[in-house]
Amino acid sequence: MLGMQRLSFAFALLAAFVLAAKPSTAQPWPQRPVKFIVTLGPGSGVDIGTRLIADRLTKRWGQPVIVENRPGGDGLVAIGAFVSANDDHVLLAGPSGSFTAHPFIYKHLPYKAEDIVPIARVSNTVVVFAVPAALEVKLNWAGTTGSNEFMFAAFLKNAGLSMSKVPYRNLVEAANDLATGRIDINVTAYAIARPQMEAGKVKLLAVTNSTRSTVLPDVPTVAEAGHPELTLDGLVGFFGPPIMPERVRDGIAADVREAMDATVEERLNTTGQVPNFGGPAAFAAEIEQQRARIARAARDIGIVPTD
């Protein structure tokens, strides 16, 4: 009898040990304030969309969601701050174009591709080919540094065309110079070209998006205009660090989708963006496709990364 009691006691101890060894239930997220670091400045379409969604997520999560703008350096300033934080409560907000072209521009980068993990696609920026209203001869052009720049430069080379690229640090200045005829083509976000278009000083030839924009229903896509090789969607969304568990990324994506109500979508449209939610897998797949297209364009024009 005593032996049976000892055996039962031993089994009880073993059961207690096994239960104690089991991993604890995952704690809810977020447990503290969340920060979105935005690659673009205040008032940009990405900034406005991020703030609208952040406001809704604050209510949903019961934690403050802070938006911090860190523009500059072709996105490197914001990405550097995001990667250095290495915190699953610090997210990056911006277009994938902020980093997909970096390996073809810079030989040494302060981050690795796997440091930026897609969580949720929010929208597609409407990118346009704009020309002066009185354009007669195409001589030079300007465009956003990176993805679209590579695509257009490759198009010119493959078509046997020669045009000089005029560099600009401030893309609004490029739009103003387009309106006065100082440059002949501008590949830029519709939101930047819109004031000059509404003033009748520039006209839009096409959008680089794969589908027509609801805010520009009469402007064809580059594919419809006969140049599908120029197609490139501006993918805008949220990214997390590699230390963030998959379940957390999935949860954030689901909450972002809920946050994108009719008011948010209408506001995104007015800032020159097409609401287009996508989860982690879909967003990551699109970014990889974009990377492949940019790599081909970079090879075509013989881009050599610099220090």
N, C-alpha and C positions, 0 to 999 in steps of 0.2 A: 504493500500500500504506500509505504514511504517512497519506494522507487518511482511509483506512478506520479506521486506529487512532485518529486524532483524533476521528472521528465516534463510534466505540464509547466512547471516553473521555467524550465529551460526553453520550451517552445514560446512561452510568453515573452521571455527576454529577447529571443530571436525575432519575434514579430515586432517588438518595439524597436529593435535595431534597424530592421528593414524599413519600417515606416519613417524613422528618423533620417534614413539615408536617401529617401525619395526627394527629388528636387521640389522646392517650395513652389506653390502656385505663382505664376507670373504676376508681378504687380501691375496695376493699371497704369496707363500712360495717357496724358502727361502727369507728372507728380509735382511739377513746378512750372514757372513761366516758360513759354516757348518763344524763340526768336526766329524771324524770317530775315535773312540778309539778302537784299535785292541788288542785282548787278547794275541796275539803271537808277537814274536820279528821280527825285520827287516830281510828280506830275506826269511821268511817263505812263503809257498804257499798262505796262507790267506792274508799275508801282500802284496805280489805281486799283487794278484787279486784285493784287495781293492784299491791299488794305481792306477792300470790301470782304474778301473771304476771311481774312484774319479777324475781322469784327464778328463774323458769324461763328467762327471757331472758338473765339473767346467765350461766347455764351454756351456753346456746346460742350467745351472741355472744362469749364469752370476755372480756367487759369488764364492769366493775361497772355495775349499773343502780340508780341512787339515786332514792329516792322522797322528795320534799319537799312537805310540806303547807303551803299558803298560803291558808287560809280567810279569808273576810271580804269585805265590800263587794259582795255579790251576785255574787261570782266575779271582780270587777275586780282584786282584789289578785293572784290567781294569774295572770290573763290579762296584767296589766301586766308581771309578772316574766317571763312566757313571751315576750311580744312584744319586750320590751327586750333579751332575750338574743339574738334573731335568730341562732340557732345550730341547725344541723340535728341536733345531739346533745342538744337540750333540747326535750322534748315536753310537751304539756298533757294532763292526764287529768281527766275529769269529765263531768257530764251536759251535753248541749247546752243544756238549760235555763239553764245558767250564763251564756249569752250571747245566745240567740235573742230574748229579750225586751228586751235592753238598749236598742235604738234607740227603743223606745216608752216607756222610763222616763227615759233621760238624753238631753238635747239635744246634749251634747258628750261624746264618748267618746275615750279615749286609744288607741284602736285602730280599724282598719277590718275589715269582715267578711272580706275576703280575707286578713287576717293569720292566720286560723285555718283550716287546711286539714285536713279529715277524713282519717284514716288507717284506723282500724278501729273498728267498733262491737263492744263486748264484751257488753253486756247491756241489758235494759230494767228500769228501776226500777219496782217495784210501787207505784203511788200509789193511795191509798184515800180514799173518803169515809167518815169515821168520825163517829159521834154518841154521846152519853152513853147508857149502857145503859137509863137511865130517862127518856129524852127524851120530853117531852110537847109542847112548843111550840118551833118554830124561830124564833129571834130574831137571833142574831148568828153570826159565823163567823170562822175564821182559816185561813190557808193559806200555802204557800211563796210568797215573792215571785217574780213573773215569770210564766212560761207558764201554769201551772195557775190562778194567781190571775186572770189575764185571762180564761181560758176560763170560770171559774165566775161571775165578775162579769158577763160578757156573757150567760151563761145566765140569771142573775137578772133582768137588765134586759129581755131579750127575752121572758121569761116574765111580766113585770109584777110581779115580787116585790121586796120591799124588806127587806134585811138589812144590819146594820152590820158592817163588817169591823174586827176587833180586831187591831192590828199587834203582832207579836212579833219580837224579835231572836233569841231562842232558841226553836227549834221544839219542843224537849222541854217547855218551859214551857207551850206551847199544848196539847200532848197531856195534860199534867197538869191544866190548867184544863178541858179537855174532860171528863176523868174526874170532876171535881167539879161539872160543870154550869155553870161560869162562861161557857163558850161552848157553842154548840149544834151546830156542824158544823166539822170540821177536814179540810181537803184536804191530805194529807201523805203522806210515804213510809210504807209499811207498817212498815218497820223502826222508825220512831219511835213509831207507834201500838201496836205489838205488845205491849209490856209491860203497858199498860193493858187491852188486849183480853184477854190471857191472865189478867189479874186479874179479869176479868168486869165491868170498869167502863165499857168502851165496846164498841160493836158496829159492824161494818162493813157499809155499805149496798152499795157497789160499788167496782170498781177502774176507773181511767181508761184502763187499757191496752186495746188493741184485741182482745186475747184473754185468757181467764181465766188466772190464775196457777196454776202447779203447786203452789205453797205455800198457795194459798187456793182450792182447786177448787170450793168451795161458794159462793163470793162471785161474783155476776154482774158482767159488765162494764157500764159505763154505757150502752152500746148495747143490751144485753140488758134493762136496766132501763127502756128507752124514751127514753134521752137520748143519741143518738149524737153530738150536737154537743159533748158533753163529752169525747169520746175524745181522748186525748193520751198517746202513749208516752214514757216517760222514757228518752231515748237516751243511753247512757253509753259512752264510748270514749276513744280517743286521737287527738290532733291534732298536726300538725307545722307548721312555718313555710313560707311560700311559696318560700323558697330551697331547700327540700328537693326533690331530683330525684324524678320520678315512679317511677323504678325502685326507689329507696330506700323510698318509701311502700309500694309493692307488696310489697317484701321484708319490711318490718316487719309488714304485715298478715298475710302468710303465716306468719311466725314467731309472731305472736300467736295465730293459729288453732291452730297446733301446741301452743302453751303451754296452751290451754284444755282440759286433760284432765279426766277424770271427777272428780278431787279438786277442781279449781278450780270446776267447774260445781256440784258439791254445796255447796261453801262459798258460792258466790254465791247459791244458793237460800236458804241459811240466813240470809243478810243481807238478804233481801227483794228480790232481783234475779233476773230470768229470763235465763239465759245465751242470747245471741242474736248470734252472730258475724256481721259483715258487712264486706265490703271497702270500699275508698275510694269507689268509685262508688255503691254501695248506701247507704252511710252518708251521703254528701253529698246524695243524692236525698231521703232521709228528712228531713234537716235542712231542706232547702228547702221541703218540704211542711209541716213544722212552722212554719217562719217565716210561710208564707202563712196558716195557720190562726190564728196569734197576731196577725197584722196585721189580719185580719178582726175578731177579738175586740176588739182595741184600738180599731178604728174604731167598733164597736158601742157601746162604753162611753165613747167620746170622750176617750181618754187623750191628754194633752198632755205631752210630755217636759219635764222640768225641768232646770235647770242643776245 
